[in-house]
């Protein structure tokens, strides 16, 4: 019986050692925005580090994003709160993302990592900003316009040939094309 208890205790310790000391989740990982908008990402932070953490002890790292379109800014820490060990925060503002005023439509992704001042890291979370932006409408020529342009080119070529033959196109030699 003692061996079973030692085995269970050893398993519990090994499982606890694999738990991430700092965890988080983003409540709105996908948002829509227009060019010039600022979107706010909210989330919950869980502290199992063994230390009391202040909101100013937490830092965000932003990775793998198009900096010409998105500008992420940490908001976490601007409103102070304390996060005791083995507790989780309320749903708080973590960061905001400014969308460039000239951003084209598309799906933009951003990776975010949370860390504390003791070096504890969380898993990376991917967030998505669907930009409903500027669409570049490049007009395509219509079929009628292309046909008309081709017909005008043929008329000009025919006219030049007439001038070169001095109006004698009907007397052209056999086998010679009037178009060449």
DAGI-V501717 format. One record per pair of residues at least 6 apart in sequence whose ideal C-beta (glycine too) atoms are under 6 Angstrom apart, sorted by the first residue. I is the first residue (numbers start at 1). J is the second residue. D is the distance in Angstrom with one decimal. If there is no record, write none. Layout:
BEGIN
i->I j->J d->D
i->I j->J d->D
END
This chain:
BEGIN
i->21 j->48 d->4.8
i->21 j->49 d->4.3
i->21 j->120 d->4.8
i->22 j->49 d->5.8
i->22 j->116 d->5.8
i->22 j->120 d->4.2
i->22 j->122 d->5.2
i->23 j->46 d->4.2
i->23 j->122 d->6.0
i->24 j->43 d->5.6
i->24 j->45 d->4.7
i->24 j->114 d->5.0
i->24 j->122 d->5.2
i->25 j->43 d->5.7
i->25 j->44 d->5.5
i->26 j->41 d->5.5
i->26 j->43 d->4.3
i->26 j->125 d->5.5
i->27 j->42 d->4.9
i->27 j->43 d->5.7
i->27 j->91 d->5.8
i->28 j->42 d->5.9
i->29 j->127 d->4.8
i->30 j->128 d->4.5
i->31 j->39 d->4.7
i->31 j->129 d->5.8
i->32 j->130 d->4.5
i->33 j->39 d->4.9
i->33 j->99 d->4.8
i->33 j->129 d->5.5
i->33 j->131 d->5.9
i->34 j->132 d->5.3
i->35 j->99 d->5.7
i->35 j->101 d->5.1
i->35 j->103 d->4.6
i->35 j->133 d->4.6
i->36 j->101 d->4.5
i->37 j->99 d->5.1
i->38 j->96 d->5.3
i->38 j->98 d->5.1
i->39 j->97 d->5.3
i->40 j->93 d->5.5
i->40 j->96 d->4.7
i->41 j->94 d->5.3
i->41 j->95 d->5.5
i->42 j->91 d->5.2
i->42 j->93 d->5.8
i->43 j->94 d->4.8
i->44 j->88 d->5.6
i->44 j->89 d->5.7
i->44 j->91 d->5.7
i->45 j->89 d->4.6
i->46 j->88 d->4.3
i->47 j->53 d->5.3
i->47 j->83 d->4.5
i->47 j->85 d->5.8
i->47 j->87 d->5.9
i->48 j->86 d->5.9
i->49 j->120 d->5.3
i->50 j->85 d->5.7
i->52 j->84 d->5.3
i->53 j->83 d->4.5
i->53 j->116 d->5.8
i->54 j->82 d->5.8
i->55 j->77 d->4.8
i->55 j->80 d->5.4
i->55 j->81 d->4.8
i->56 j->77 d->4.6
i->57 j->116 d->5.3
i->57 j->117 d->4.5
i->58 j->76 d->5.6
i->58 j->116 d->5.5
i->59 j->115 d->5.3
i->60 j->74 d->4.7
i->60 j->95 d->5.6
i->60 j->112 d->5.9
i->60 j->114 d->5.9
i->61 j->113 d->4.3
i->62 j->72 d->4.4
i->62 j->112 d->5.9
i->63 j->111 d->4.2
i->64 j->111 d->4.7
i->65 j->110 d->4.1
i->66 j->108 d->5.9
i->69 j->100 d->5.1
i->69 j->103 d->4.7
i->69 j->108 d->5.6
i->70 j->97 d->5.3
i->70 j->108 d->5.6
i->71 j->98 d->4.2
i->72 j->95 d->5.6
i->72 j->97 d->4.9
i->73 j->96 d->5.4
i->74 j->95 d->5.1
i->75 j->93 d->4.6
i->75 j->95 d->5.4
i->75 j->96 d->5.6
i->76 j->94 d->4.9
i->83 j->89 d->5.6
i->97 j->129 d->5.9
i->99 j->131 d->5.9
i->103 j->131 d->5.0
i->103 j->133 d->4.3
i->104 j->133 d->5.0
i->104 j->134 d->5.7
i->105 j->131 d->5.8
i->105 j->132 d->5.9
i->105 j->133 d->4.6
i->105 j->135 d->5.7
i->106 j->131 d->5.7
i->107 j->130 d->5.6
i->108 j->129 d->4.7
i->108 j->131 d->5.9
i->109 j->126 d->5.8
i->109 j->128 d->5.5
i->110 j->127 d->5.1
i->111 j->124 d->4.9
i->111 j->126 d->5.6
i->112 j->125 d->5.3
i->113 j->124 d->5.0
i->114 j->122 d->4.3
i->115 j->121 d->4.9
i->161 j->178 d->5.6
i->162 j->169 d->5.8
i->169 j->178 d->5.0
i->172 j->178 d->5.6
END
